[in-house]
Amino acid sequence: MLEQLKEEVLKANKLLSSEHLAILTWGNVSGFDPEKGLVVIKGSGVEYNIMESQHLTVLDLGGNVVEGECNPSTDLDTHLEIYRNFKNVRGIVHTHSTYATVWAQMGRAIPCYGTTHADYFKGDIPCTRKITKEEIGRDYEKNTGKVIVETFCGLDPDVMRAVLVRCHGPFVWGNSALDALHNAVVLENVAKMAFLTDGRVPGQEPLVDDELLKKHYNRKFGADAYYGQSGETK
């Protein structure tokens, strides 16, 4: 199982580049095996086009290295904080994809303007508060994770599978590394649509109404979902 997880995390990291979610080394993907309690994450600063399995690091939820010689991604502690608190998350993607990052830099949640957004995200995609000077100065990456968890007080991370870290960028998750990658692709596209919609003629109100939002989300992910083939919801 661990080797399969490593293969999936490697594939998902390479897809960051081909799916235009990351340039240079501006992103990372991790995966989590709950039975073994182990996380696999890319090595820090490794370019996607040369990345191989030896560039992955395996750690426990305490951040202790179990396998691998590469220094793990600098965002490791943020990933670990999410895994420790969002119990059903099995994969995490962090990028600086253009449109999602624009919303993060504006410090704004991404409004649910239409059904494309509602198909995947049941409501506005939240943006965290500012990280304090003290939080930056000590355990910055871990505190970034804590601020994400704080933002989800009253929100279900199994339903809202993305967040914008203010002035930083998006973190997206799913039930596997590849599912998280899938959700990150969707996030970037709905972020772009929302950004273009947000420049609308003043006075228009394109926000999707609550019933339409619920219908589109629930037909993919609800208890009686009917989108896709043979029970598949994507």
Protein Blocks (a to p, Z undefined) as FASTA:
>chain_A
ZZmmmmmmmmmmmmmmmnopaghjlccdddddfknopacdddehiafklgcfklpccddf
kopafbdjbdcdfklmmmmmmmmmmmmbcbdcddfbfklmmmmmnopacddfbfklmmmm
gcjddddddddfklmmnoklmmmmmmmmmmmgoiafklmgcdcdehiaccdddfbfklmm
mmmmmmmmmmmmmmmmmmpcehiafbccfklmmmmmmmmmmmklcgdeehiaZZ
